[in-house]
Amino acid sequence: MKQIPSHSNTPTFGVKSQTTSFLYQPPTKANTVRYKSKSGLVGASLFVIAVVSFSLFLKGCADDVDRQQTASFKYQEQTTNLLSK
Protein backbone atom coordinates (compact mmCIF):
# COMPACT_ATOMS: atom_id res chain seq x y z
CA MET A 1 0.00 0.00 0.00
CA LYS A 2 1.24 3.43 -0.89
CA GLN A 3 1.99 5.62 2.16
CA ILE A 4 2.06 8.91 0.23
CA PRO A 5 -1.30 10.72 0.05
CA SER A 6 -2.75 11.40 -3.38
CA HIS A 7 -2.51 15.16 -2.96
CA SER A 8 1.23 15.03 -2.44
CA ASN A 9 1.84 16.29 -5.97
CA THR A 10 1.87 19.83 -4.63
CA PRO A 11 5.18 21.57 -5.19
CA THR A 12 7.63 21.80 -2.35
CA PHE A 13 8.64 25.27 -1.38
CA GLY A 14 12.02 26.39 -0.16
CA VAL A 15 12.75 26.82 3.50
CA LYS A 16 12.68 30.60 3.12
CA SER A 17 10.11 32.08 5.48
CA GLN A 18 7.12 33.85 3.98
CA THR A 19 6.90 36.21 6.94
CA THR A 20 9.15 39.01 7.99
CA SER A 21 10.07 40.38 11.38
CA PHE A 22 8.06 43.55 10.77
CA LEU A 23 4.82 41.75 10.01
CA TYR A 24 3.38 42.80 13.35
CA GLN A 25 4.64 45.64 15.41
CA PRO A 26 2.81 47.06 18.39
CA PRO A 27 1.20 50.43 17.69
CA THR A 28 3.01 53.55 18.72
CA LYS A 29 1.47 56.55 20.41
CA ALA A 30 1.67 58.49 17.17
CA ASN A 31 -0.58 56.12 15.22
CA THR A 32 -3.19 55.35 17.88
CA VAL A 33 -6.49 57.18 18.08
CA ARG A 34 -7.74 58.36 21.40
CA TYR A 35 -11.41 59.07 21.75
CA LYS A 36 -11.59 61.62 24.48
CA SER A 37 -14.52 63.80 25.18
CA LYS A 38 -13.57 67.36 24.41
CA SER A 39 -16.13 68.60 26.88
CA GLY A 40 -17.27 67.18 30.17
CA LEU A 41 -20.90 67.39 29.10
CA VAL A 42 -21.20 63.88 27.72
CA GLY A 43 -21.69 62.20 31.09
CA ALA A 44 -23.97 64.96 32.30
CA SER A 45 -26.10 64.80 29.18
CA LEU A 46 -26.45 61.02 29.49
CA PHE A 47 -27.53 61.46 33.09
CA VAL A 48 -30.10 64.11 32.12
CA ILE A 49 -31.46 61.90 29.33
CA ALA A 50 -31.81 58.98 31.76
CA VAL A 51 -33.60 61.10 34.37
CA VAL A 52 -35.99 62.65 31.85
CA SER A 53 -36.86 59.32 30.24
CA PHE A 54 -37.43 57.74 33.66
CA SER A 55 -39.68 60.58 34.74
CA LEU A 56 -41.69 60.33 31.50
CA PHE A 57 -42.04 56.60 32.10
CA LEU A 58 -43.33 57.18 35.63
CA LYS A 59 -45.74 59.86 34.42
CA GLY A 60 -47.13 57.45 31.84
CA CYS A 61 -47.58 54.79 34.50
CA ALA A 62 -49.30 57.28 36.80
CA ASP A 63 -51.65 58.31 33.98
CA ASP A 64 -52.54 54.65 33.42
CA VAL A 65 -53.25 54.18 37.12
CA ASP A 66 -55.49 57.28 37.18
CA ARG A 67 -57.37 56.07 34.10
CA GLN A 68 -57.86 52.61 35.60
CA GLN A 69 -58.99 54.08 38.90
CA THR A 70 -61.54 56.31 37.16
CA ALA A 71 -62.82 53.36 35.16
CA SER A 72 -63.14 51.25 38.30
CA PHE A 73 -65.08 54.01 40.08
CA LYS A 74 -67.48 54.26 37.13
CA TYR A 75 -67.94 50.50 37.08
CA GLN A 76 -68.49 50.41 40.83
CA GLU A 77 -71.04 53.21 40.54
CA GLN A 78 -72.91 51.34 37.80
CA THR A 79 -73.00 48.10 39.75
CA THR A 80 -74.24 49.79 42.92
CA ASN A 81 -76.98 51.56 40.93
CA LEU A 82 -78.07 48.23 39.42
CA LEU A 83 -78.11 46.52 42.81
CA SER A 84 -80.06 49.29 44.50
CA LYS A 85 -82.93 49.13 41.96
Number of C-alpha atoms within 10 A of each C-alpha: 3 5 5 8 7 8 6 8 8 7 6 7 7 7 6 6 7 6 8 7 6 7 6 8 7 6 8 7 8 6 7 8 7 7 6 7 9 7 7 9 10 11 11 10 11 11 12 12 12 12 12 12 12 12 12 12 12 12 12 12 12 12 12 12 12 12 12 12 12 12 12 12 12 12 12 12 12 11 11 11 10 9 8 6 5
